[in-house]
Structure formats: structure tokens, C-alpha cells
Amino acid sequence: MGRHLADLFFQAGIELVETGTLQVAVTEPSAEDWETEWAALESDLAGLVPSSDLQKMKRLDQQARLLGERILHVPTYFAGGRVLR
């Protein structure tokens, strides 16, 4: 959805002032951050993904994190504009 912000602003009659992407790759999250992230994933995916699959993914993710092979990339899209009168 984020990649469509400029077009959505145009369609809504909003003058686009700025748009972009914040990109941060996290290679070494703290153990606390990792646990918080997984708590959110497990909550969000409960009932949608079998618990056994979630636990397998969590184990694989933990293994990659401990080996220094995990990279988390979550781009954040933003746009700012002015309403045209």
C-alpha cells in the first residue's frame, strides 16, 4: 500500500509535498525486542497459521538470530501533502 501513497494523494486532490521510504535493516535485535516481536506475530497469526508451524518458524528465526544470520527489513512508507482549495 505504501508504494501507492503518491497516487492516492493525487486521486484525493492532495498536493504531494514529500514522499519516501524509511528503510532500516536490523541484524541484531535484543532478546527482549525479539520476544516482543514474536509475541505480536503469534497473537496476529493465531487461528490463521497452525501453532506447530508458528513454533517451527520461531525456532528457525531464533537459530538464525543466534548465528548472526537474521536480517529484519521492514520499510516504512510516508507521504505529506497539502489539501488543494
C-alpha positions as CSV (number, residue, x, y, z in Angstrom):
1,M,0.0,0.0,0.0
2,G,2.8,2.4,0.9
3,R,4.1,2.5,-2.7
4,H,0.8,3.8,-3.8
5,L,0.6,6.8,-1.4
6,A,1.6,9.4,-4.1
7,D,-1.2,8.2,-6.4
8,L,-3.7,8.1,-3.6
9,F,-2.8,11.7,-2.6
10,F,-3.3,12.8,-6.3
11,Q,-6.7,11.0,-6.6
12,A,-7.8,12.6,-3.3
13,G,-6.9,16.1,-4.6
14,I,-4.0,16.4,-2.1
15,E,-0.9,18.3,-3.3
16,L,2.1,16.0,-2.6
17,V,4.8,17.7,-0.7
18,E,7.1,14.8,0.1
19,T,7.1,11.0,-0.1
20,G,9.6,8.4,0.7
21,T,10.7,5.3,2.5
22,L,12.5,4.8,5.7
23,Q,14.5,1.7,5.5
24,V,16.3,0.2,8.4
25,A,17.7,-3.3,8.5
26,V,18.1,-4.8,11.9
27,T,20.6,-7.6,12.2
28,E,20.9,-8.0,16.0
29,P,17.7,-7.3,17.9
30,S,17.9,-7.6,21.6
31,A,16.4,-10.7,23.2
32,E,13.6,-8.5,24.6
33,D,12.8,-7.0,21.2
34,W,12.8,-10.4,19.6
35,E,10.4,-11.8,22.3
36,T,8.1,-8.8,21.8
37,E,8.2,-9.2,18.1
38,W,7.3,-12.9,18.3
39,A,4.5,-12.3,20.9
40,A,2.9,-9.9,18.3
41,L,3.4,-12.4,15.5
42,E,1.9,-15.2,17.5
43,S,-1.1,-13.1,18.5
44,D,-1.7,-11.7,15.0
45,L,-1.4,-15.2,13.4
46,A,-3.4,-17.2,16.0
47,G,-6.1,-19.1,14.2
48,L,-4.6,-18.3,10.8
49,V,-1.4,-20.4,11.0
50,P,-1.2,-23.7,12.8
51,S,0.6,-23.4,16.1
52,S,3.1,-26.1,15.1
53,D,4.1,-24.0,12.0
54,L,4.5,-20.9,14.1
55,Q,6.7,-22.7,16.6
56,K,8.8,-24.1,13.8
57,M,9.2,-20.6,12.3
58,K,10.1,-19.2,15.7
59,R,12.8,-21.9,16.3
60,L,14.3,-21.2,12.8
61,D,14.2,-17.5,13.4
62,Q,15.9,-17.9,16.8
63,Q,18.5,-20.1,15.3
64,A,19.3,-17.6,12.6
65,R,19.4,-14.8,15.2
66,L,21.8,-16.7,17.4
67,L,24.1,-17.5,14.4
68,G,24.0,-13.8,13.3
69,E,22.3,-14.7,10.0
70,R,19.0,-13.0,10.7
71,I,18.2,-9.7,8.9
72,L,14.9,-8.0,9.5
73,H,13.9,-5.5,6.9
74,V,10.7,-3.5,7.4
75,P,10.3,-0.5,5.2
76,T,8.1,2.4,6.4
77,Y,6.5,4.5,3.7
78,F,5.4,8.1,4.3
79,A,3.8,11.0,2.5
80,G,2.9,14.5,3.3
81,G,0.8,16.9,1.4
82,R,-1.5,20.0,1.3
83,V,-5.2,20.0,0.6
84,L,-5.8,21.9,-2.6
85,R,-8.6,24.5,-2.3
